[in-house]
Amino acid sequence: MRHTAATVTVVTAAGAPPCGFTATSFTSVTLDPPLVSVCANRASSAWPTLAQAAHIGVNILAETQEDAARIFATSGIDRLSAGVRWEPAPHGSPLLVDALASMECAVHRRIDVGEHMLLLATPTQLSWRPGAPLLYHNGRYVGVSETVRDDA
């Protein structure tokens, strides 16, 4: 799967404390009804908050946001206090200010899949700005404009 390029997202949820993690498993599922999906590891520090969340934030990172991707992929830190600017969405989900696109989504369903939970959610708010997405390919972050090397 490392040879499949994926858009890098940060998934967040309001809680005490709010949480967030870097994911490359975000995808559009259907347009009618509008549904998106993301997978979350049930062993992650974010899972207890995600398991209870009625809404989640999905932040599609711009190719200039590799630092944010690394922060939200780091264990044992307060990721939302680590220097990434964010604002709460209407239902409290943290949305990253500099993301290429951000959406708050109502959790529609959770499906148990091995060590992960697949969350299906309905976008309820969306904002975006021009730019190119950050991708993850072959074990590293790349921008769309970069030539992707196959050095596996």
VMD Tcl script that draws the C-alpha trace (Angstrom):
set ca {
  {0.00 0.00 0.00}
  {2.97 2.35 0.38}
  {2.94 2.75 -3.42}
  {-0.55 4.28 -3.32}
  {-0.36 8.06 -2.92}
  {-2.82 9.40 -0.37}
  {-3.97 12.86 0.64}
  {-2.82 13.73 4.16}
  {-5.57 14.78 6.54}
  {-5.78 15.66 10.20}
  {-8.89 14.28 11.86}
  {-10.03 16.06 15.03}
  {-12.77 15.89 17.63}
  {-13.94 18.10 20.46}
  {-13.58 16.69 23.94}
  {-11.81 17.09 27.23}
  {-9.20 17.39 25.91}
  {-9.86 17.77 22.17}
  {-7.90 15.35 20.01}
  {-6.46 15.02 16.53}
  {-4.37 12.61 14.48}
  {-2.80 12.40 11.03}
  {-4.63 10.08 8.64}
  {-4.24 9.01 5.04}
  {-7.42 6.93 5.07}
  {-9.91 9.73 4.32}
  {-12.15 9.33 1.29}
  {-15.44 10.42 -0.23}
  {-17.98 7.60 -0.07}
  {-21.18 8.91 -1.69}
  {-22.59 12.17 -3.00}
  {-26.23 11.28 -2.33}
  {-26.39 11.18 0.60}
  {-23.10 13.00 1.16}
  {-20.82 10.69 3.17}
  {-17.09 10.56 3.82}
  {-15.04 7.97 5.68}
  {-11.92 7.81 7.80}
  {-10.27 4.95 9.69}
  {-9.05 5.37 13.27}
  {-6.93 2.91 15.23}
  {-8.73 1.94 18.44}
  {-5.35 1.77 20.24}
  {-4.58 5.43 19.46}
  {-4.64 8.16 22.09}
  {-7.35 9.93 20.05}
  {-9.74 6.98 20.05}
  {-11.45 7.51 23.45}
  {-12.55 10.98 22.33}
  {-13.44 9.87 18.77}
  {-15.47 6.96 20.14}
  {-17.83 9.41 21.86}
  {-17.79 12.26 19.32}
  {-21.01 13.17 17.53}
  {-18.96 15.35 15.13}
  {-15.43 15.19 13.73}
  {-13.25 17.67 11.90}
  {-11.44 16.67 8.73}
  {-8.60 18.93 7.61}
  {-7.02 18.28 4.21}
  {-3.46 19.54 4.51}
  {-1.79 21.82 1.97}
  {1.58 20.74 0.58}
  {3.21 23.39 2.82}
  {1.89 21.72 6.00}
  {4.28 18.82 6.49}
  {5.08 20.15 9.98}
  {1.41 19.89 10.97}
  {1.25 16.34 9.59}
  {4.26 15.37 11.72}
  {2.87 17.06 14.85}
  {-0.43 15.19 14.60}
  {1.43 11.92 13.93}
  {3.53 12.29 17.12}
  {2.53 10.28 20.17}
  {2.58 11.57 23.71}
  {2.11 15.30 23.04}
  {-0.81 17.71 23.21}
  {-1.05 18.03 19.43}
  {-3.56 20.89 19.47}
  {-1.23 23.00 21.65}
  {1.88 22.29 19.58}
  {1.85 25.45 17.46}
  {-0.77 24.61 14.83}
  {-3.43 27.33 14.60}
  {-7.02 26.10 14.80}
  {-10.54 27.33 15.47}
  {-13.58 25.44 16.73}
  {-16.28 24.59 14.20}
  {-19.96 25.08 15.17}
  {-20.04 21.73 17.03}
  {-16.56 22.24 18.52}
  {-14.41 20.15 16.19}
  {-10.98 21.78 15.83}
  {-10.46 23.01 12.25}
  {-6.92 23.93 11.19}
  {-6.72 27.55 10.03}
  {-4.17 26.96 7.26}
  {-5.61 23.69 5.88}
  {-6.31 23.43 2.18}
  {-9.85 22.34 3.06}
  {-11.63 21.78 6.37}
  {-14.99 20.28 7.15}
  {-16.98 19.44 10.21}
  {-18.89 16.19 9.83}
  {-21.69 14.53 11.79}
  {-20.74 10.94 12.59}
  {-23.26 8.71 10.85}
  {-21.94 5.26 11.76}
  {-18.95 3.43 13.27}
  {-17.97 0.06 11.78}
  {-15.56 -2.28 13.57}
  {-12.78 -3.34 11.16}
  {-9.94 -5.29 12.81}
  {-7.90 -2.99 15.06}
  {-9.52 0.05 13.43}
  {-12.91 1.68 13.45}
  {-14.28 2.99 10.17}
  {-16.19 6.22 10.73}
  {-18.81 7.23 8.17}
  {-19.75 10.88 8.47}
  {-21.87 13.53 6.78}
  {-20.13 16.86 6.04}
  {-22.11 19.73 7.58}
  {-19.69 22.60 6.99}
  {-16.91 23.04 4.43}
  {-14.29 25.69 3.72}
  {-11.40 25.63 1.26}
  {-8.68 27.76 -0.26}
  {-6.62 27.51 -3.44}
  {-3.51 25.38 -3.33}
  {-2.11 21.88 -3.72}
  {-2.54 19.01 -1.25}
  {0.13 17.29 0.81}
  {0.46 13.63 -0.17}
  {2.01 10.61 1.51}
  {3.73 8.17 -0.83}
  {6.31 5.45 -0.36}
  {6.93 6.38 3.28}
  {7.37 10.13 2.85}
  {5.45 13.36 2.48}
  {5.45 14.85 -1.00}
  {3.78 17.72 -2.82}
  {1.89 17.32 -6.07}
  {4.59 19.27 -7.91}
  {7.38 16.92 -6.75}
  {8.59 13.98 -8.77}
  {7.84 10.88 -6.74}
  {10.76 8.46 -6.61}
  {10.34 4.75 -6.17}
  {13.22 3.83 -3.88}
  {11.61 0.96 -1.98}
}
mol new
graphics top color blue
foreach p $ca { graphics top sphere $p radius 0.5 }
foreach p [lrange $ca 0 end-1] q [lrange $ca 1 end] { graphics top cylinder $p $q radius 0.2 }
display resetview
